[in-house]
């Protein structure tokens, strides 16, 4: 039962992301596009950009903790901050380019 619930929550979250993306584009005065194009932009961001950001930031955490001997809390904190800033910038770029 939990798998079905998680799947439905993921689908609902994706639809909410697409709706939010369309609303933000509309408020910025961009031209109307087909919903399929917006869905592909959101899917590309969710899969490619966020996966790349996560892998690089986890690598940064491991490098800081095991390579340079930074305390674990600081290493994880720096990795999370880098991921949040980078993710925000990629999302802003996606809105600007769309």
N, C-alpha and C positions, 0 to 999 in steps of 0.2 A: 504494500500500500504506500510506503514511503517513496518508492521509486516513481510511482505515478504522480504523487503529489509534487515531488521535485521537478518532474518533467513539465507538469502544468504550470508550476511557478516560473520555470525558465522560459516557457513560451509566453506567458503573461508579461514577464519582465522585458522580453525582446519587443513585444508589441508596444509596451509603454515607452521603451527607448526610441523606437521609430516615431511614435506619436510626439514625444518630446522634441526629437530632432526636427520634425516637420514644423512644429510650433515655433521653435527658435529660428529656423530659416525664414518662416513667414514674418515674424516680428522684425527681423533684420532687413526685410524688404526684398529678399531674393525671389526669383521667378519660381512659379509652381513647377514641380517635377512629378513624374509618375512615382507612385508609392514604392514600386519595385526598385527604382534607383536609390531611393532613400534607405530601403531595407538592405540593399547590398552594401551601401556605405556604412551602415551601422554594423552589419555582420562582419565586414572587413575590419572595422575598428575593434570589435569584440574579439575576434579570433587572432588576427595577425598582429595588430599593434599592441594589444594588451598582453599577448603571449610573449612577444619580443621584450616588452618592458619588464615583465615578471622574470624572465630568464636572466636578463642582464642585471637586474637589481639583486636577485638571489646570488648570482656570481659575485657581485660587488660585496654583498654581506659576507660570503665565504672568504673572499680575499682580505677584507678588513679584519675579520675575526681570526682566521687561521694563518694568513700571510703576514699581517702587520701586528698581530697581538692586541688589537683593540678589544675592549670589553664587549661581551655579547650584547648587552643592552644598547650600547652606542652603535655597534655594527648594524644591528637590526633597525635601530632608529634612523640611522643615516640611509639605509637601504629603502625604508618605507617613505622617507621624505623625498628621496630622489624619484621613486616610483610615482608618488602623488604629483609632484611638479611636472614630471615628464608626461604622465597621463593627461593632466590638465592641458598642457601645451599641445599635445596631439589632438585632443578633443576640440580645442579652440581652432586648431589648423583645419580639422575636418569641417567645422562650421564655416570657416572663412572660405575654403575652397569649394564648398558645395554650392 
